[in-house]
Amino acid sequence: MKKLKKKQANLARRHTRVRGKVSGTADRPRLCVTRSNSNLYAQVIDDVKGVTLCGVSTLGPEFKATGKSGATVEGAAELGTIISKKAQEQGITTIVFDRGGNLYHGRIKALGDAAREAGLIF
């Protein structure tokens, strides 16, 4: 159990360090990505107002319709496309990417790259 608590504390420390440098505004909101072993969650947040503008997860109906798994790189790429389309529907084209303390690798990278390909600029 001690190993798990240390792992969680290290993730929280890295996320705090990233959040000290990355902040979303009305012009450039923050795309925050949270990862668990089996699911991904993505939100577009305006930190000045403290409001979530749009969000999507691998547990939502838009993603479930694709039939992919949230634990795979292909599923993460699909989620990136979905969040990009939702953000563009609200007029958001430029964002700041918040990797949530995780490495920009694997599912996080796949989500970011798919969001870029779908039209978000960051």
N, C-alpha and C positions, 0 to 999 in steps of 0.2 A: 504493500500500500504506500510505503514511503516513496518508492520510485515513481508511482503515478502522481502523487502530490508534487513532487519535484518537477515532473514533466509539465504539469498544468501551470505551475508557478513560472517556469521558464517561458512558456507560451504567452502567459499574461504579461511578463516583463518585456518580451519582444513586441507584443502588440502595443503596449504603452509607449515604447520607444518609437514605433512607426507612427502612432497617433500624435506624437509630439511634433512630427514633421508634416503630416498630411491632414488637411482640413478642407471641408467642402463649403462652398459658398452658393449663392443663388445662381451665379453665372457658371460656376464649375462645381457641381455637387460631387460627393464622394461615393464611389462604388465600393461598398464594404462586402467582403466575402468571408463567410464563416464556413468551416469545414468540420465534419465529423467523419467517423470511419465509413458510414454508409450514406450520408446525405451532404448536400451543399445548400447554402442559403446565400442569396445576393440581394442587397438593398442599395438604393440610390438615396443618399441622405444630404439634406441641406443643414450643415452644422450651425450656421448663424441663427436660423429660426428654430433648430432642434426638431425638424420634421422629416419623416421618411416620405419621399416623393413616390417611390414605387418599390416593390419587392417581389421576389419570386424564389421558390425553393424546389427541390426535387420531390417534395411531398405535395406540391400543388397540382391542380387539374391540368394546367397548360403543359406541364412536364410529363405528367402521367399519360397523356394522350400520345406521346412519342413512343412509349413502350421501352425506354432505355432505363438503365440503372444509374443512380446517383453516385455509386461507388466506382464508376469507371471514367476514364478520360473522355470517351465519346459522350457520355451523359453530361459531363461538365461543359463540353463544347456546345452541346444543345442548350444548356442552361444559359450560357453566355449569349447565344443568339436570341433567346427569349427575353432576357433582361435588356438587351440592346434595343429590341423592337418596342418594348414597353416604355423605355426611356425616350425614344424618338417620338412616340405618340404624344408625349407630354412636352415636346419641344426641346429636349435635352440632347445636345450633340457632343459636348465636351465635358469630360469628367476627370476626377482624380482617382486613381486606383489604390485601394487599401487592401493589402493582402492579408490582413488580420494576424500578423506575426508569423505566418507560415512562409516557407520558401516559395519563391516564384518558380514553381517546378510542378510537374505532374498535372493534377486536376486544376490547381489554381492558374497555372500557365495556360492550360487549354481553355478555361473560361475567359481569361483575359484576351487571348488571341482571337477567339470566336467573337467576342464583343467588338474587337477592333475591325475584324472582317465584315461584321454586320453594320458598321458605320459609326461606332463611337470613337471619339478621338481622345487619346491619353498617352 
